[in-house]
Amino acid sequence: MLGKPALKRTLPWLAALALRAFAQPLDVFDHSPESYLGADSCAACHSEQFARQAASGHALSLHPTAGHPASASFVPSRPLVRSGGLRYSYRAGEGGLRVEVTAQGQRIDSRLEWAFGAGEQAVTFVGQVDEGRYVEHHFSYYSASGGLGTTPGHRDVPARGAREALGVYYETFGPQPSIMRCFQCHSTGPLALGDGFSLRPRELGVRCEACHGPGRQHVEAVESGALEQATAAIRNPARLPGDRLLEFCGACHRPPASAGQVIDWSDPWNVRHQPVYLSRSACTQPGGQPLACMRCHDPHGPLSAEAARDIRRCTECHENGLPPASVCRPAAGRTCSSCHMPPVRPQDELRFTNHWIGVYDPENPLRPREAVPRRAASGDRARSIERP
């Protein structure tokens, strides 16, 4: 067994190995961190795409809590309380949001350095506890209410004392590096280690190189006039066939279910994994490929711009520009998705669009009518896909 001095010498090497193995972009073994230039380097040639993408939810998906656009709403006017005498007092402090949790004579004061989420629906707070752990805070900010509420997945988590009441803890370098995956999907480029083995993103938010790959070779080729080499040096997800694009976007939004994986379609929380549900739809693109994300969504723009487009996309296949079924005609003027991709609310403050396109009964927005089994097989116990 290693003694403390030997362990301290070994831990940086193990941490670096864990970062390389678990918390880097998929092509980390082909590209060094220096290959990533940052989104500003793309703006000179792609100014329109850069400007729109910079205002998107992807680009704003990770901030220090002090720098988040909604930070003024992160500090409630009075302490929050939970059953069992738990009390949470917030303040804006040095280095970001701070919370003091008191319970049964115990008191802890913690810094919540990171804000995950653009704030279009919610923002979840994360902070480093010590050299080996991070915590996902029990309360999140919800734009629908303009205040704090219980973080998804925390409602039934017991709290025996102030430390447990702070939130759910994750080992930074454990066998399931969940917190690394959170940073990876909310930032761009390889993670690095800062003081005290803190995780430091190379670039905040999902920016250009998260999808297009590191840009140094592309920029150098453009500057030298080698345009064919420049095209080959950058990735363009729009060229991927539908099934591969679902896998590509699913790296963060969850890929379609693999063979043998059982999904609990009755769990409303699973609806937020769009590629999983879209892959179940009968819709296809021209050429027979599965309908994929960029058929409807502009990856460089905000989601709010998509509603006006949705009827045009549907009528490209459902011809004549009219609802194809008589039952749809009274709904003329509404978007197709309002009926065929119904909203699902797993909790009051959150709303997700069901991407399993189909015909739904009003009382069941989770599964299309034709896909609802008449009778569950004896002994069939579906399990939900893992939620972070």
Disulfide bonds with the S-S distance in Angstrom:
Cys185-Cys252 2.33
